[in-house]
Amino acid sequence: MTSNLYSISLILVFLLSQLAVKTQAGDFPTSPLTSSSTAYGPVKRDCDHSRIVCIEGNQTIFAVKGPLTSRQAKHICPSTPMQTEFKRNRLPSNMLNPMLIVNEDKSIIEYSQLQNNIQKTASETLPKFSYLLCGTSDHKPNSGRHINANNPMPFDTFLDKSLAAEQVKNIPTYTKFEAPDRKFAFHEVALGDSLAYITTLIPSSEVNYEIVGTHIAGYHINAKHRDITGRFDQEERLYEFTASLQEENISLSSALNDLMELYGKPVAKGRYSLDHDLDPANNAKQGTYIWKIWEGAYLTISIDTTKNTNIMVKMLDISQAEKAAEYLSKIKKQI
């Protein structure tokens, strides 16, 4: 008799445990994005934050501007939208890189606005991107909800918690500073300027991490349909800058005279002599000129007035670029 009662008790315990599991599973109509042991985030749909863009006419969709690590991208959204949302909503215009959706199954869906196409990848590393598309906890249909979907946090709090949880090395400081040597600054940009200063100077710029493992080894920016790009080392200092500009239609000799007033005589040029290009009678149309900023750092400007006045600018600190490459190589070997 006692044995039978014990067996019945075990059966009841088993049935009750199964019922509890089913009840908990019913709380999530779609699978949670993260487990409770690793969960941080998600973020609130805060339309006033500089890195959150709310989609016109849709109260349950929003876009987050980079940079983000791969793990941040997996934890940041209250819910994951379906890829049909790319073309269903009026997304931010003039995106330079693709917009992403990061799925719970680790796949990354990229939408290229310029080509108007969608592709899916399974990379663990985020590609360069403009925005990450998110849904709120109320968004339907979705392909997954964050375990904390109903309790989102402020964006800045998420950044602090997520970078700490991932033990990221070289956490961004976004300290604003300007290089002391500004003789060869172009449109207020000089080698050695900080990431925070440049992004303030060029608000349209988009930032992506150069990240290896848990190390942020540098930063990459671009702006205005790839006409402006910049590379920064792990200490957020600019060591390479390129820009393509169109100026009012002026002659090459006039443009070159203006540049020499700013920078002095270039140390090198191609094709004809400097005197040849400065003489309006020769009607020169093209020329490339190089100024030495300091040892191993150069400003190169190419002018083409064949049709319009197009100016290509490149500033490069070769020594700093080599140091950045060495640091990147060193981190890769440690992984």
C-alpha positions as CSV (number, residue, x, y, z in Angstrom):
1,M,0.0,0.0,0.0
2,T,2.8,2.4,1.0
3,S,4.7,1.5,-2.2
4,N,1.6,2.3,-4.4
5,L,1.1,5.7,-2.7
6,Y,4.8,6.5,-3.3
7,S,4.5,5.7,-7.0
8,I,1.3,7.8,-7.3
9,S,3.1,10.7,-5.6
10,L,6.0,10.5,-8.1
11,I,3.5,10.5,-11.0
12,L,1.7,13.6,-9.7
13,V,5.0,15.4,-9.2
14,F,6.0,14.6,-12.8
15,L,2.7,15.8,-14.2
16,L,2.7,19.0,-12.3
17,S,6.3,19.8,-13.5
18,Q,5.2,19.2,-17.1
19,L,2.2,21.5,-16.6
20,A,4.5,24.3,-15.2
21,V,6.8,24.0,-18.2
22,K,4.0,24.3,-20.6
23,T,2.5,27.3,-18.7
24,Q,5.9,29.1,-18.9
25,A,6.3,28.4,-22.5
26,G,2.9,29.9,-23.2
27,D,4.1,33.2,-21.9
28,F,6.2,33.6,-25.1
29,P,4.2,33.2,-28.3
30,T,7.6,33.3,-30.2
31,S,10.9,32.1,-28.9
32,P,12.9,34.5,-26.6
33,L,16.0,36.0,-28.1
34,T,18.2,35.4,-25.1
35,S,18.5,33.2,-22.1
36,S,18.0,34.8,-18.7
37,S,21.6,34.0,-17.7
38,T,23.1,36.1,-20.5
39,A,20.3,38.7,-21.1
40,Y,21.0,42.4,-21.1
41,G,18.9,45.0,-22.8
42,P,16.8,45.6,-24.8
43,V,16.5,49.4,-25.4
44,K,13.5,51.7,-25.3
45,R,12.1,53.2,-28.5
46,D,13.3,56.7,-27.6
47,C,12.7,59.0,-30.6
48,D,14.6,61.8,-28.9
49,H,17.9,59.9,-28.7
50,S,20.5,60.9,-31.3
51,R,21.1,57.2,-32.3
52,I,17.5,56.1,-32.5
53,V,15.3,56.9,-35.5
54,C,11.6,56.3,-35.3
55,I,9.9,55.2,-38.5
56,E,7.2,57.5,-39.8
57,G,3.7,56.1,-39.4
58,N,4.8,53.1,-37.4
59,Q,4.7,53.1,-33.6
60,T,6.3,49.6,-33.2
61,I,9.4,49.9,-35.4
62,F,12.5,51.9,-34.9
63,A,16.1,51.9,-36.2
64,V,19.3,52.1,-34.2
65,K,22.4,53.8,-35.6
66,G,25.8,52.1,-35.2
67,P,28.4,51.3,-34.1
68,L,27.5,48.1,-32.3
69,T,29.3,44.9,-31.5
70,S,27.8,41.6,-32.8
71,R,26.5,40.7,-29.3
72,Q,25.0,44.1,-28.8
73,A,23.1,43.7,-32.0
74,K,21.6,40.4,-30.8
75,H,20.5,41.9,-27.5
76,I,19.4,45.4,-28.4
77,C,15.9,44.9,-29.9
78,P,12.7,44.2,-27.8
79,S,11.6,42.1,-30.8
80,T,13.0,41.1,-34.1
81,P,11.1,42.3,-37.2
82,M,10.5,40.2,-40.3
83,Q,12.4,41.2,-43.4
84,T,9.2,42.4,-45.1
85,E,9.5,45.4,-42.8
86,F,12.4,46.7,-44.9
87,K,10.1,47.6,-47.8
88,R,6.9,48.1,-45.9
89,N,8.1,51.2,-44.0
90,R,9.6,54.6,-44.9
91,L,13.1,53.9,-43.6
92,P,15.8,56.6,-43.1
93,S,16.9,58.0,-46.5
94,N,20.4,58.1,-47.9
95,M,21.8,55.1,-46.0
96,L,25.4,54.7,-46.9
97,N,25.7,51.0,-45.8
98,P,23.0,48.3,-45.5
99,M,20.3,48.2,-42.8
100,L,20.4,45.0,-40.8
101,I,18.1,42.6,-39.0
102,V,20.0,40.2,-36.7
103,N,17.9,37.1,-36.1
104,E,17.8,34.8,-33.1
105,D,19.2,32.0,-35.2
106,K,22.4,34.2,-35.7
107,S,21.7,35.0,-39.3
108,I,22.1,38.5,-40.5
109,I,19.7,40.0,-43.0
110,E,21.0,43.0,-45.0
111,Y,18.9,45.4,-46.9
112,S,20.7,47.7,-49.4
113,Q,18.7,50.8,-50.1
114,L,20.8,51.8,-53.1
115,Q,20.4,48.4,-54.8
116,N,17.0,47.8,-53.3
117,N,17.9,44.2,-52.5
118,I,17.9,41.8,-49.5
119,Q,20.5,39.2,-48.7
120,K,21.0,36.8,-45.8
121,T,24.4,35.9,-44.3
122,A,25.4,33.7,-41.4
123,S,28.5,35.6,-40.4
124,E,29.3,36.1,-36.7
125,T,30.9,39.4,-37.6
126,L,28.7,42.4,-38.3
127,P,29.2,43.9,-41.8
128,K,29.5,47.7,-42.0
129,F,26.0,49.0,-41.6
130,S,24.0,52.2,-41.3
131,Y,21.1,51.1,-39.0
132,L,19.8,48.0,-37.2
133,L,16.0,47.6,-37.5
134,C,14.2,46.8,-34.3
135,G,10.6,46.1,-33.1
136,T,9.1,47.1,-29.8
137,S,7.6,44.4,-27.5
138,D,4.2,45.0,-29.2
139,H,5.4,44.6,-32.7
140,K,3.8,41.8,-34.7
141,P,4.5,39.7,-36.6
142,N,8.1,39.1,-35.3
143,S,10.6,36.4,-35.5
144,G,11.5,36.5,-31.7
145,R,11.1,38.5,-28.6
146,H,13.8,39.5,-26.1
147,I,13.3,37.8,-22.7
148,N,13.1,41.3,-21.2
149,A,11.0,42.8,-24.0
150,N,8.5,44.3,-21.6
151,N,11.2,46.0,-19.6
152,P,13.4,48.0,-22.0
153,M,16.1,50.3,-20.7
154,P,17.6,53.7,-21.9
155,F,20.0,53.4,-24.8
156,D,23.0,54.8,-22.8
157,T,22.4,52.4,-20.0
158,F,22.3,49.5,-22.5
159,L,25.7,50.6,-23.9
160,D,27.3,50.7,-20.5
161,K,25.9,47.3,-19.4
162,S,26.5,45.5,-22.7
163,L,30.1,46.7,-23.0
164,A,30.8,45.7,-19.4
165,A,29.1,42.3,-19.8
166,E,31.2,41.5,-23.0
167,Q,34.4,42.7,-21.2
168,V,35.2,44.8,-24.3
169,K,38.7,46.1,-24.5
170,N,39.3,49.8,-25.5
171,I,35.8,50.9,-24.7
172,P,35.0,54.1,-26.6
173,T,35.5,57.2,-24.6
174,Y,34.2,59.6,-27.3
175,T,36.5,62.3,-25.9
176,K,36.5,65.4,-28.1
177,F,39.9,66.8,-28.9
178,E,41.6,68.5,-31.8
179,A,45.2,67.9,-33.0
180,P,47.5,70.8,-32.0
181,D,49.1,71.0,-35.5
182,R,46.4,72.4,-37.8
183,K,48.5,74.0,-40.6
184,F,47.4,71.3,-43.1
185,A,43.8,71.0,-41.9
186,F,41.3,70.6,-44.8
187,H,37.8,71.9,-44.1
188,E,38.7,71.9,-40.4
189,V,39.8,68.2,-40.4
190,A,43.4,67.5,-39.4
191,L,45.3,64.2,-38.8
192,G,45.2,63.4,-35.1
193,D,41.7,64.8,-34.5
194,S,39.3,62.7,-32.4
195,L,36.4,60.6,-33.5
196,A,34.0,62.6,-31.4
197,Y,35.3,65.9,-33.0
198,I,35.0,64.6,-36.5
199,T,31.5,63.2,-36.0
200,T,30.4,66.5,-34.6
201,L,32.0,68.3,-37.5
202,I,30.3,65.9,-40.0
203,P,26.9,65.0,-38.5
204,S,26.0,62.8,-41.5
205,S,28.9,60.5,-40.8
206,E,28.3,56.8,-39.9
207,V,30.6,55.0,-37.6
208,N,31.5,51.3,-37.5
209,Y,33.9,49.4,-35.2
210,E,37.1,47.8,-36.4
211,I,36.7,44.9,-33.9
212,V,38.5,41.7,-33.4
213,G,37.2,39.3,-30.7
214,T,36.5,41.6,-27.8
215,H,39.0,44.3,-28.8
216,I,37.9,47.5,-30.5
217,A,41.0,48.0,-32.6
218,G,39.8,51.1,-34.4
219,Y,36.9,53.0,-36.1
220,H,35.8,53.7,-39.6
221,I,33.5,56.5,-40.7
222,N,31.9,57.5,-44.0
223,A,29.5,60.2,-45.0
224,K,27.7,61.7,-47.9
225,H,27.4,58.6,-50.1
226,R,31.0,57.5,-49.5
227,D,32.5,60.8,-50.6
228,I,34.1,61.2,-47.1
229,T,35.8,58.4,-45.3
230,G,38.1,58.3,-42.2
231,R,40.0,55.7,-40.2
232,F,40.9,56.0,-36.5
233,D,43.1,54.0,-34.3
234,Q,42.1,52.3,-31.0
235,E,42.7,55.6,-29.2
236,E,40.2,57.3,-31.5
237,R,42.7,59.4,-33.4
238,L,42.3,60.1,-37.1
239,Y,45.2,58.7,-39.2
240,E,43.6,58.6,-42.7
241,F,41.0,60.8,-44.3
242,T,39.7,61.0,-47.9
243,A,37.1,63.3,-49.4
244,S,35.7,64.0,-52.9
245,L,34.3,67.4,-53.4
246,Q,32.8,69.5,-56.2
247,E,33.6,73.2,-56.1
248,E,32.4,76.1,-58.2
249,N,33.8,76.0,-61.7
250,I,37.2,77.7,-61.4
251,S,40.4,77.2,-63.3
252,L,43.1,74.8,-62.1
253,S,45.6,77.7,-61.7
254,S,43.1,79.6,-59.5
255,A,42.4,76.5,-57.3
256,L,46.1,75.8,-57.0
257,N,46.9,79.4,-56.0
258,D,44.2,79.2,-53.3
259,L,45.8,76.0,-51.9
260,M,49.3,77.4,-51.9
261,E,48.0,80.4,-49.9
262,L,46.9,77.9,-47.3
263,Y,49.6,75.3,-47.4
264,G,52.6,76.8,-49.1
265,K,54.4,75.2,-52.0
266,P,53.8,71.5,-52.5
267,V,56.8,69.1,-52.2
268,A,55.9,67.1,-55.2
269,K,53.6,67.0,-58.2
270,G,53.1,64.9,-61.3
271,R,53.3,65.5,-65.1
272,Y,54.2,69.2,-65.7
273,S,56.1,71.7,-63.5
274,L,54.4,73.8,-60.8
275,D,55.1,77.0,-62.8
276,H,53.4,75.4,-65.8
277,D,50.2,74.7,-63.9
278,L,50.1,78.2,-62.2
279,D,50.3,80.0,-65.6
280,P,46.7,80.6,-66.8
281,A,47.9,80.8,-70.3
282,N,48.7,77.1,-70.3
283,N,45.1,76.2,-69.4
284,A,46.1,73.2,-67.4
285,K,43.1,70.9,-66.6
286,Q,44.4,68.3,-64.2
287,G,47.1,68.0,-61.5
288,T,48.1,66.2,-58.3
289,Y,50.0,68.0,-55.5
290,I,51.5,66.6,-52.3
291,W,52.4,68.5,-49.2
292,K,54.4,67.1,-46.3
293,I,52.6,67.5,-43.0
294,W,55.4,65.9,-40.9
295,E,57.7,63.0,-41.4
296,G,55.7,60.2,-42.8
297,A,52.5,62.1,-43.1
298,Y,51.2,63.7,-46.3
299,L,48.3,65.7,-47.8
300,T,47.6,64.8,-51.4
301,I,45.1,66.9,-53.5
302,S,44.1,66.1,-57.0
303,I,42.3,68.7,-59.1
304,D,40.3,68.0,-62.3
305,T,38.6,70.8,-64.1
306,T,38.0,69.0,-67.4
307,K,34.2,69.2,-66.9
308,N,33.4,70.5,-63.4
309,T,35.9,71.4,-60.7
310,N,36.4,68.1,-58.8
311,I,38.8,67.9,-55.9
312,M,40.1,64.6,-54.4
313,V,41.8,64.9,-51.0
314,K,43.7,62.4,-49.0
315,M,45.5,62.8,-45.7
316,L,47.6,59.9,-44.4
317,D,49.9,59.4,-41.5
318,I,51.8,56.4,-42.7
319,S,53.5,55.7,-39.4
320,Q,50.2,55.8,-37.4
321,A,48.6,53.6,-40.1
322,E,51.4,51.0,-39.7
323,K,51.0,51.1,-35.9
324,A,47.2,50.5,-36.2
325,A,47.9,47.6,-38.6
326,E,50.4,46.1,-36.2
327,Y,48.0,46.4,-33.3
328,L,45.3,44.7,-35.3
329,S,47.7,41.9,-36.3
330,K,48.7,41.4,-32.7
331,I,45.1,41.1,-31.4
332,K,44.3,38.6,-34.2
333,K,47.2,36.4,-33.0
334,Q,45.9,36.4,-29.4
335,I,42.5,35.0,-30.4
